[in-house]
């Protein structure tokens, strides 16, 4: 984004609220010179300064700054692909994207929606995998009676659970790559099924 666009946006919002630069500096607890430099296009607010300005002007940081498609798409693709860390350990498919999401959530347009959908899906997926593991070990080591309806031909319940886990991994990997491509194309991601832990 060009500095002139940000300058114009901040000035317009400040004027609409009837605030002087000094009053905006007081509300945001930023130095008056910092506010002046931002409005003159000499510097761009990032991180905490951006959040403070957005809060003072009653807008979201994403509304205050419109990021370019290239920046937006590149980070969103990276965010999606970071979930492939589940291959090393299922919980890593949550931890790695969550870290990226928390670091960039107020800096890139559309990252909030993409991040929440991805994380909701990964958390749901992890729960299903861990429940499958628990069920598998209960059946295997506790020698629990296997209900007849879980048997498929010569394949018993433990085998069905193993095949289910392989299917879970395959679907997860496919959806991550599918949604990374959708993010690159500027489309909204589709992660289903997912429980909405993050709203």
C-alpha positions in Angstrom: 0.0 0.0 0.0 1.2 3.5 -0.7 1.8 5.9 2.2 -0.5 8.5 0.6 -3.5 6.1 0.8 -2.9 5.5 4.5 -2.3 9.2 5.2 -5.6 10.1 3.5 -7.5 7.4 5.3 -6.2 8.4 8.8 -6.8 12.1 8.1 -10.4 11.4 6.8 -11.3 9.3 9.8 -9.7 11.7 12.3 -11.6 14.6 10.7 -14.9 12.7 10.7 -14.5 12.2 14.4 -13.6 15.9 14.9 -10.2 15.1 16.5 -7.0 17.2 16.2 -3.7 15.4 15.7 -2.9 16.2 19.4 -6.2 14.6 20.6 -5.5 11.5 18.4 -2.0 11.3 19.9 -3.5 11.5 23.4 -6.1 8.8 22.8 -3.6 6.5 21.1 -0.9 7.3 23.7 1.4 7.8 20.7 3.8 10.7 20.4 2.3 13.7 18.6 5.3 13.7 16.3 4.6 10.1 15.4 1.0 10.9 14.5 2.2 13.8 12.4 4.8 11.7 10.6 2.2 9.0 9.9 -0.3 11.6 8.5 2.5 13.2 6.4 3.4 9.8 4.9 6.9 9.8 6.4 6.2 6.5 8.1 3.7 3.7 8.2 2.2 2.4 11.5 2.8 -1.3 12.2 1.9 -3.6 15.0 0.9 -1.9 18.2 0.8 1.6 16.6 -1.6 0.4 14.0 -3.9 -1.3 16.6 -3.9 1.9 18.7 -4.8 4.1 15.7 -7.5 1.7 14.5 -9.1 1.5 18.0 -9.0 5.3 18.4 -10.6 5.7 14.9 -13.2 3.0 15.6 -12.1 0.7 12.7 -10.4 -2.6 12.4 -6.7 -2.6 11.5 -7.6 -4.5 8.3 -10.0 -1.7 7.4 -7.4 1.0 8.0 -4.8 -0.6 5.8 -5.6 -2.4 2.5 -2.8 -4.8 1.8 -1.8 -5.7 -1.8 -3.1 -9.0 -3.3 0.5 -10.3 -3.7 1.3 -9.9 0.0 -2.1 -11.2 1.0 -2.0 -14.3 -1.2 1.6 -15.2 -0.4 1.0 -15.2 3.4 -2.3 -16.9 3.2 -0.8 -19.7 1.0 2.0 -20.0 3.6 -0.5 -20.1 6.4 -2.4 -22.9 4.8 0.7 -24.9 3.9 2.1 -24.6 7.4 -0.7 -26.9 8.6 1.2 -29.7 6.8 3.3 -29.9 9.9 0.6 -32.4 11.1 2.6 -35.0 9.2 5.4 -34.8 11.8 2.9 -34.9 14.7 -0.8 -34.2 14.6 -0.8 -31.3 17.1 1.9 -29.5 15.0 -0.9 -29.0 12.4 -2.5 -26.6 15.0 0.6 -25.1 16.7 2.4 -24.0 13.6 -0.6 -22.2 11.9 -1.7 -20.8 15.2 1.8 -19.2 15.7 1.7 -17.6 12.2 -1.9 -16.5 12.7 -1.2 -14.8 16.0 1.9 -13.0 14.6 0.1 -11.7 11.5 -3.6 -11.5 12.4 -3.9 -7.8 12.4 -1.5 -7.1 9.5 -3.0 -8.9 6.5 -6.4 -8.7 4.9 -8.5 -11.9 5.1 -6.1 -13.7 7.4 -8.6 -13.7 10.3 -11.2 -15.6 8.4 -8.7 -18.0 6.8 -6.8 -18.6 10.0 -10.0 -19.3 12.0 -11.3 -21.7 9.4 -8.0 -23.5 9.2 -7.5 -23.7 12.9 -11.1 -24.9 13.6 -10.6 -27.7 11.0 -7.2 -28.7 12.4 -8.4 -28.8 16.0 -11.4 -30.9 15.0 -9.1 -33.1 13.0 -6.7 -33.6 15.9 -9.6 -34.5 18.2 -10.8 -37.2 15.7 -7.3 -38.6 15.3 -6.7 -38.8 19.1 -10.1 -40.4 19.7 -9.2 -42.9 17.0 -5.9 -43.7 18.7 -7.6 -44.1 22.0 -10.2 -46.4 20.6 -7.6 -48.4 18.8 -5.5 -48.9 21.9 -8.6 -49.8 24.0 -9.6 -52.4 21.4 -6.0 -53.8 21.0 -4.7 -53.8 24.6 -7.7 -54.1 26.7 -9.1 -57.0 24.5 -12.5 -55.4 24.5 -15.2 -57.3 22.7 -15.5 -56.1 19.1 -19.1 -55.6 18.1 -20.0 -57.6 15.0 -21.1 -54.5 13.1 -17.6 -53.1 13.2 -16.2 -56.1 11.2 -16.0 -55.7 7.5 -15.4 -59.1 6.0 -12.0 -60.3 7.3 -11.1 -56.8 8.5 -11.6 -56.3 12.2 -12.3 -53.1 14.2 -8.6 -52.2 14.8 -7.9 -52.4 11.0 -10.9 -50.3 10.3 -9.6 -47.7 12.8 -6.2 -47.8 11.2 -7.7 -47.4 7.7 -9.8 -44.5 9.1 -6.7 -42.7 10.5 -5.0 -43.1 7.0 -8.1 -41.6 5.5 -8.1 -38.7 8.0 -4.4 -38.0 7.0 -5.2 -38.1 3.3 -8.2 -35.8 3.6 -6.3 -33.4 5.7 -3.4 -33.2 3.3 -5.7 -32.8 0.3 -7.7 -30.0 2.0 -4.6 -28.1 2.9 -3.2 -28.2 -0.6 -6.6 -27.5 -2.1 -7.1 -24.4 0.1 -3.6 -23.2 -0.4 -4.4 -23.1 -4.2 -7.7 -21.3 -3.4 -5.8 -18.7 -1.3 -3.4 -18.2 -4.1 -6.3 -17.6 -6.5 -7.8 -15.1 -4.0 -10.8 -17.3 -3.1 -12.2 -18.1 0.3 -11.0 -21.3 1.9 -13.3 -24.3 2.6 -12.4 -26.4 5.6 -15.1 -28.9 6.4 -16.1 -30.6 8.7 -15.0 -28.4 11.5 -16.3 -27.5 15.0 -16.2 -23.7 15.5 -13.8 -23.3 18.4 -12.7 -19.9 17.2 -15.4 -17.5 16.1 
